[in-house]
Amino acid sequence: MALALVALGIVRHVLRSRRFYEGVAVAAIALGSMRGISQESRAGAMARLAAWNKREIERLEHKAERQASAVKGAAERMTGSGPPSGRARADH
């Protein structure tokens, strides 16, 4: 019982203390600031990742286009079905 009264007295003293409320206010401000900084950092990282992803997709698309063109050119050279060589047909 005596221990409960001592604990109650300490709680009462802490809750009436101006220093306690100042510490709580500082901690709340610090936590709020840290949360904002964290969100900004996360947003910046996501923006950088999205930009990198866009560049990477464009790079891969260009690479695929070049490879498709090279394959098509090689196939045309092998089959001889490329553009006409300028010889006129005598069907007229």
C-alpha positions, 0 to 999 in steps of 0.5 A: 500500500505504501509503495502504491502511494509513493508511485502515485506521488511520483506520477503526480509530481511528474504530471505537474512538472513543467520540464516533463511537458517541455520534454514531451513537446520536444519529443513530439516535434522531433518525431514529427520532423523525423516522420516528414523527413522520412516521407520526403526521402522515400518519395525522392527514392521512388521518383529516382527509381521510376526515372531509372525504370523508364530509362531502362525500358527505353534502352531495352526497347531500342536494343530490341528494335536494333536486334529485330532490324539486324535479324530482318536484314540477315534474313533478307540477305539469306533469301535474296528477298530484299528490295528490288535491285533496279532490273526491269521486268520484261512483262509489258 
